[in-house]
Amino acid sequence: MLSIIYNNSSKLLQHGKLLHIKFGVEMEVMWVTSHGRIFVGRVLFLLVLFLWIPTQVVVGRTRTTVTNSSTSSSTPRVLRVGALFSLDSVIGRSAEPALVAAFEDVNADSSILPGIKLEAALHDTNCSGFAGTMEALQLMEDEVIAAIGPQSSGIAHVISHVVNELHVPLISFGATDPSLSSLQYPYFVRSTQSDYYQMYAIAALVDYYRWREIIAIYVDDDNGRNGISVLGDALSKKRAKISYKAPFPPGAPRKDISDLLNGVNLMESRVFVLHVNPETGLSIFSIAQKLGMMGSGYVWIATDSLASALDSSEPVDPKILNLLQGVLALRHHTPDTNEKKNFLSRMKRLRNKETPSFNSYALYAYDTVWLVAHALDAFLKEGGVVSFSSDPKLSDTNGSTLHLESLHVFDEGPTFLQTILGTNFTGLTGLVQFDNERNRIRPAYDILNIGGSGMRRIGYWSNYSGLSVVAPEILYKKPPNTSTSSQQLYGVIWPGETAAKPRGWVFPNNGKPLRIAVPNRVSYLEFVSKDKNPPGVRGYCIDVFEAAINLLPYPVPREYILFGPGDRNPSYDDISSQVALNNYDAAVGDVTIVPNRTRFLDFTQPYIESGLVVVVPVKEIKSSPWSFLKPFTAQMWCVTGAFFILVGTVVWILEHRHNPEFRGRPKKQLMTVFWFSFSTMFFSHRENTVSGLGRLVLIIWLFVVLIINSSYTASLTSILTVQQLSSQIEGIDSLISSNQPIGIQEGSFARKYLTEELNIQPSRIVTLKNMEAYIDALERGPKDGGVVAVVDELPYIEILMSNTNCKFRTVGQEFTKSGWGFAFQRDSPLAVDMSTAILQLSENGDLQKIHDKWLLKQDCSTQENDVDLNKLSLSSFWGLFLICGIACLLALTAFFIRVLCQYTKFSPESEQHDEETSPDRPKGKGPFGSNTSFRDLIYFVDKKEKEIKEILKQKSKKRRRSLSLDGQSSSSA
């Protein structure tokens, strides 16, 4: 037994158990009485540094020894659970009473661990990695079945190696470092939420408010570094990033923190994410207020440490709330249940408590004890044995006095660990259950907005449904929904007491204007060119950029820098690369938005459409003797001619029995059909129509002829005035299939597109320096050393055609669709604001005015009609022909039905009369008799309508006379 001098006397510690020894000449000793009270005293500890003497001072009671034999199967009456945390800390002051209360409640509950008492062995790590390691070794000497804590992630990293060797589960309610979940620490179990999820919640906040860059301020320890590393990964998935990391060492003086904040205040981003321990956060905000960094335009997002400090200080000093006005903070979300409210009320009624209120870590500490109790109860009921054995690897050698052989391995530690990970119950913090990485499931956080009246909850975040104003436990009952439209938060009062969302960035306060690269062109100077007057450049692109800049709600200091040698057009890929390499902040000019540039640059909304087109020379058409045939296609001519003959034939049939002009010898009648048909083209037919059906068909046909004549006249007029290509190139397809040279502009992306995308041989590409070179190469043609066509962007070609009185023209369609935009560095917030400004210019008409000022000269679009495009095909008139054809069919059907009805009324008497009048007519029995022939029908149809009516009239009289004679004969008989 080790004698310890207490208060400079040889009095031994009585009725207590040694909990912590702070190494030094004068030591601090902490112990717990049988009533759970903690006493602290200072003793003179005569021990050489690094000399480990495993002892335990227990006076007045007999130590309960858990069997040291791995073969013993008896269950002890008392089982020890160790606890490692810093008592003198924001988390420790809340967790210590909760742990004591949890052990009391477990021991008082007869339904769990009946006949067994859990005994707590509390050890204070005093926020020291070295002291924490010493305390862990001493704790392991007590043969605990599990260790609760520590709250520090740095100490947890060290202690995890100890518990890995001794197979003792380490269950922490405060170590939130995401890296502790790695496979390197299999015995580390986290009973609180991992910072992995907290960093994704912050990334969701940044994305919700559409910020793209943040500055991370954090303590440079394991927890700080690893947490910020996860935050960087989470932001990258949202297309955001950490523009600057501002670490400071633990315990840094105020001067160092002030210098660090001064440095970040000169940077562009105004969104600061603070990831520090609870004891440091308030001092950082105090320094930030003195530096003017808590005013309008700034954004502060703090991790759960700030909310923990404020929750532990309720009611919070109004001065602190005013200091933190507008800050966003996260806090572990725990359901608002009656059990939680009763527990917090119970904690607040405690006497001699060292904290006025309690934070969420008290709830997690309480649930951690119950987690151990539930797991131990299940472990023992399943036949588990609590036994320890010596580890041969811990035997002392070489005369060492560390006595490592006093540390024993928990034999059933692996089994007990799996039992803990499989435990499932509902505690004060909600559902206690673990995933495959030994983390709590259903992580969730409250999003708080701190103001003058306190902390106001504006929403929640959970990995189940993202940001929401509905509590997570309600959303768990619904299908998950993390779509952008479903993300929602209540309004925020930002620093400076404003409800307007801060922009999140400013121009760096270091006196440097925006460095803008401008291509130093030698051709097409209408777009951009050097100027002697400020700002040193001019042109269409510069005017658009200046007009958009003037619409921004903030000033943008800028400096235009010409890029290129000046004797030829620069490479636009080189300009884009220089912006991406941070040699320039932006590129303004005729910069095309192409895929390979968007991979490392951000472009604004296009301010002018630009696509690649093919340009060829044109010449005036000389009138051809056969030009009159060009308005219609061959098919159209054939169908039109056929309908002329068809309509003439139909009208002849309908008029033949009524109109003498359509009767006569066969030769005359055939001539009449053709004459009538084609004379209707000019509305000069002299034959009159007398039948109703004939007139109906003729009216419809004259309407069709009117439409055809009008279309023919318009098409022929267009064809006789159109220009004709001087080459056989009709578009990009015919250009690819040919083997003739192609001209492109120097510095254009067209070379790369033609060779890589369209597989055109590089030897065919001819680089042209300026517009004069374009004209010369096109006029000379491929036979005289020129080019067959030029491939360039549409804005350049419009200038070319306008300046050359439309001597050239485009063929085919644009085979690429793109536009010109202003290029900025990746994730630059200025790109978004400039896009909005360009849309405003387009809506108010200013963009078109700038276009007309620089680019509108002569419109060649009306002369870009192709001869083939002016030809009229059957597809444009088939509806008219269909109507006319149906009318002819209906008229013929009605005519023949009427003729057949008349034909059926004929009798032998009428045939006899016909024989007398027409002896050459073929004989037969009747209209439908066996001797009736087709010639009879034709003969009948050929008769005049007047003759037919007369025959039918006579037949009717004879029938009446015959009936009269038959009646007289009957009466005489």
Secondary structure, 3 states (H helix, E strand, C coil): CCCCEECCECCCCCCCEEEEECCCCEEEEEEECCCCCEEEEEEECCCCCCCCCCCCCECCCCCCCCCCCCCCCCCCCEEEEEEEECCCCHHHHHHHHHHHHHHHHHHHCCCCCCCCEEEEEEEECCCCHHHHHHHHHHHHHCCCCEEECCCCHHHHHHHHHHHHHHCCCEEECCCCCHHHHCCCCCCEEECCCCHHHHHHHHHHHHHHCCCCEEEEEEECCHHHHHHHHHHHHHHHHCCCEEEEEEEECCCCCHHHHHHHHHHHHCCCECEEEEECCHHHHHHHHHHHHHCCCCCCCCEEEECHHHHHHHHCCCCCCHHHHHHCCCCEEEEECCCCCHHHHHHHHHHHCCCCCCCCCCCHHHHHHHHHHHHHHHHHHHHHHCCCCCCEEECHHHCCCCCCCCCHHHCEEECCHHHHHHHHHCCCEEECCEEECECCCCCECCCEEEEEEEECCEEEEEEEEECCCEEECCCHHHHCCCCCCCCHHHCCCCCCCECCCECCCCCCECCCCCCCCEEEEEECCCCCCCCCEECCCCCCEECHHHHHHHHHHHCCCCCCCEEEEEECCCCCCCCHHHHHHHHHCCCCCEECCCCECCHHHHCCEEECCCCEEECEEEEEEEEECCCCCCHHHCCECHHHHHHHHHHHHHHHHHHHHHHCCCCHHHCCCHHHHHHHHHHHHHHHHHCCCCCCCCCHHHHHHHHHHHHHHHHHHHHHHHHHHHHHHCEEECCCCCCHHHHHHCCCCEEEECCCCHHHHHHHHCCCCHHHEEEECCHHHHHHHHHHCHHHCCCCEEEEEHHHHHHHHHHCCCCEEEECCCCCCEEECCEEECCCHHHHHHHHHHHHHHHHCHHHHHHHHHCCCCCCHHHCCCHHHHCECHHHCHHHHHHHHHHHHHHHHHHHHHHHHHHCCCCHHHHHHHHHHCCCCCCCCCCCCCCCCHHHHHHHHHCCHHHHHHHHHHHHHHHHHHHHHHHHHHHHC
